[in-house]
Amino acid sequence: MKMDKQTITLLLSLIFIYSMMFFTFHEKSIFWYLYAFTLLVGIAIALVTGKFEDRIPTWQYLIYGIGYGTITYGFVKLGYTLLPYIDSNVTTEIPKFLNDYGPQNIFHYVMLIFIIAVGEEMFWRGYVQQQLKRYTSPAYAVFITAMLFSLSLAISGFIPGAMAAIVAGLLWGALYEWKKSLPLIIVAHIVFVLLLFLVLPLF
């Protein structure tokens, strides 16, 4: 069966993202620059090939975004609390990963908020999830996109982070299909990372 242009673009985009993520997580010294570059390309792909929805007023997506970002953080915090009972190594694995790759200065936070959080939502939910709906139902598209999003972090070998990405991907993907607002899930993502790294760190 001959693949159409949209399918080829989707596959090539995923290959690019995964290849860059593999390289990025092996270059700690320039991790933030490579990560930001990768997501900037993801933004470009989404802008050129995707169609974004924004069907609710600003005040609503801000309220929902803050609420769902906080809920996402709550799930991740709960998982962090429970995981040591399943695997005792998690108590050292998570702090080590965050010390190696977490934001260390104001420039990192700027990239995290304005490039990475925005880029991940535009690429994964705004582009990939919507493309997958051409082949399957919205529910399956949300699930598959969450798995693909998780895989982009699992490449680093950080399994707790990949598990958190599944939870976040399912919540934000479902939220996008429900409210049809890309700004909403971007706000939720930004609130989540601010809580996770700045306001209420896990450790």
C-alpha positions as CSV (number, residue, x, y, z in Angstrom):
1,M,0.0,0.0,0.0
2,K,1.4,3.4,-1.0
3,M,1.8,5.8,1.9
4,D,0.5,9.4,1.4
5,K,2.5,12.5,2.0
6,Q,1.1,13.1,5.5
7,T,2.0,9.6,6.7
8,I,5.5,9.9,5.4
9,T,5.9,13.3,7.1
10,L,4.7,11.8,10.3
11,L,7.1,8.9,10.2
12,L,10.1,11.0,9.3
13,S,9.2,13.5,12.1
14,L,9.1,10.7,14.6
15,I,12.4,9.3,13.4
16,F,14.0,12.7,13.7
17,I,12.6,13.3,17.2
18,Y,13.7,9.9,18.5
19,S,17.2,10.1,16.9
20,M,17.7,13.6,18.3
21,M,16.5,12.5,21.8
22,F,18.9,9.6,21.8
23,F,21.8,11.9,20.9
24,T,20.6,14.6,23.3
25,F,20.6,12.4,26.4
26,H,24.1,11.3,25.6
27,E,25.5,14.8,25.5
28,K,25.0,16.2,29.0
29,S,27.1,19.2,28.5
30,I,24.9,20.6,25.7
31,F,21.7,18.8,26.7
32,W,19.6,21.9,27.1
33,Y,20.6,23.3,23.8
34,L,20.0,20.1,21.9
35,Y,16.7,19.5,23.6
36,A,15.5,23.1,22.8
37,F,16.7,22.7,19.2
38,T,14.8,19.4,18.8
39,L,11.6,21.0,20.1
40,L,12.0,24.1,17.9
41,V,12.1,21.7,14.9
42,G,9.1,20.0,16.4
43,I,7.3,23.3,16.6
44,A,8.2,24.1,13.0
45,I,6.9,20.7,11.8
46,A,3.6,21.2,13.8
47,L,3.2,24.8,12.4
48,V,3.7,23.7,8.8
49,T,1.7,20.5,8.8
50,G,-0.7,20.7,11.7
51,K,-4.0,22.5,12.5
52,F,-4.5,23.7,16.0
53,E,-7.7,24.2,17.9
54,D,-8.6,26.9,20.4
55,R,-12.3,26.8,21.1
56,I,-12.5,28.3,24.6
57,P,-12.0,31.8,25.9
58,T,-8.7,32.8,27.6
59,W,-10.0,32.9,31.1
60,Q,-11.3,29.3,30.8
61,Y,-8.0,27.8,29.4
62,L,-6.1,29.6,32.2
63,I,-8.3,28.2,34.9
64,Y,-8.4,24.7,33.4
65,G,-4.7,24.8,32.6
66,I,-3.8,25.7,36.2
67,G,-6.1,23.1,37.5
68,Y,-5.0,20.2,35.3
69,G,-1.4,21.2,35.6
70,T,-1.8,20.9,39.4
71,I,-3.6,17.6,39.1
72,T,-0.8,16.2,36.8
73,Y,1.7,17.2,39.4
74,G,-0.4,15.5,42.1
75,F,-0.3,12.2,40.2
76,V,3.4,12.4,39.7
77,K,4.0,13.3,43.4
78,L,1.8,10.3,44.4
79,G,3.8,8.1,42.1
80,Y,7.1,9.4,43.5
81,T,5.8,8.6,47.0
82,L,4.7,5.1,46.2
83,L,7.5,4.0,43.8
84,P,10.1,3.3,46.6
85,Y,7.8,0.6,47.9
86,I,8.1,-1.1,44.5
87,D,11.7,-0.4,43.7
88,S,14.0,1.0,46.4
89,N,16.5,2.2,43.8
90,V,14.1,4.9,42.7
91,T,15.0,7.0,45.7
92,T,18.5,7.5,44.2
93,E,17.7,7.2,40.5
94,I,15.3,10.1,40.3
95,P,17.5,12.7,42.2
96,K,20.5,11.6,40.1
97,F,18.6,12.1,36.8
98,L,17.2,15.5,37.9
99,N,20.6,16.6,39.1
100,D,22.0,15.7,35.7
101,Y,19.3,17.0,33.4
102,G,17.0,19.3,35.5
103,P,17.1,23.1,35.1
104,Q,20.0,24.7,36.8
105,N,19.7,28.4,36.0
106,I,17.2,31.0,34.7
107,F,18.1,30.4,31.1
108,H,17.1,26.7,31.5
109,Y,13.8,27.8,32.9
110,V,13.2,30.2,30.1
111,M,13.9,27.4,27.5
112,L,11.7,25.0,29.6
113,I,8.7,27.3,29.6
114,F,8.9,29.0,26.3
115,I,10.3,26.3,24.0
116,I,10.2,22.8,25.6
117,A,6.8,22.8,27.2
118,V,5.3,24.6,24.2
119,G,7.1,22.5,21.7
120,E,6.1,19.2,23.3
121,E,2.5,20.0,23.3
122,M,2.5,21.4,19.8
123,F,4.3,18.4,18.4
124,W,2.8,15.5,20.4
125,R,-0.7,16.6,21.1
126,G,-1.2,19.3,18.4
127,Y,0.5,17.3,15.5
128,V,1.1,13.6,16.2
129,Q,-2.2,13.0,18.1
130,Q,-4.2,14.7,15.4
131,Q,-2.4,12.8,12.6
132,L,-3.1,9.5,14.3
133,K,-6.8,10.3,14.3
134,R,-6.7,9.8,10.6
135,Y,-6.1,6.1,11.2
136,T,-7.9,5.4,14.5
137,S,-10.4,6.7,17.1
138,P,-9.6,9.8,19.3
139,A,-9.3,7.6,22.3
140,Y,-6.7,5.3,20.7
141,A,-4.9,8.3,19.3
142,V,-4.6,9.8,22.8
143,F,-3.3,6.4,24.1
144,I,-0.8,5.8,21.3
145,T,0.5,9.4,21.5
146,A,1.1,9.1,25.2
147,M,3.1,5.9,24.6
148,L,5.1,7.6,21.8
149,F,5.7,10.7,24.1
150,S,6.8,8.3,26.9
151,L,9.2,6.6,24.5
152,S,11.0,9.8,23.8
153,L,12.0,10.0,27.5
154,A,12.5,6.2,27.9
155,I,15.4,6.6,25.4
156,S,17.3,8.2,28.3
157,G,16.9,5.0,30.3
158,F,15.0,7.0,33.0
159,I,11.9,4.7,33.4
160,P,10.2,6.7,36.2
161,G,10.2,9.7,33.9
162,A,8.8,7.7,31.1
163,M,6.0,6.5,33.4
164,A,5.3,10.0,34.4
165,A,5.1,11.0,30.7
166,I,2.5,8.3,30.1
167,V,0.3,9.8,32.9
168,A,0.8,13.3,31.7
169,G,0.3,12.3,28.0
170,L,-3.0,10.6,28.8
171,L,-4.3,13.5,30.9
172,W,-3.2,16.3,28.4
173,G,-4.2,14.3,25.3
174,A,-7.7,13.6,26.7
175,L,-8.0,17.2,27.8
176,Y,-7.2,18.4,24.3
177,E,-9.8,16.1,22.8
178,W,-12.3,17.3,25.4
179,K,-11.8,21.1,25.4
180,K,-10.2,21.5,21.9
181,S,-7.7,24.1,23.1
182,L,-4.0,23.9,22.5
183,P,-3.3,26.9,24.8
184,L,-5.0,25.1,27.6
185,I,-2.7,22.1,27.6
186,I,0.3,24.3,27.1
187,V,-0.7,26.2,30.3
188,A,-1.2,22.9,32.1
189,H,2.2,21.7,31.0
190,I,3.9,24.9,32.1
191,V,2.1,24.8,35.5
192,F,3.2,21.2,35.9
193,V,6.9,21.9,35.2
194,L,6.9,25.0,37.5
195,L,5.5,23.0,40.3
196,L,7.8,20.1,39.7
197,F,11.1,22.0,39.3
198,L,10.6,25.3,41.1
199,V,7.6,25.6,43.5
200,L,7.3,22.1,45.0
201,P,10.3,19.9,43.9
202,L,10.0,16.2,44.6
203,F,13.0,16.2,46.9
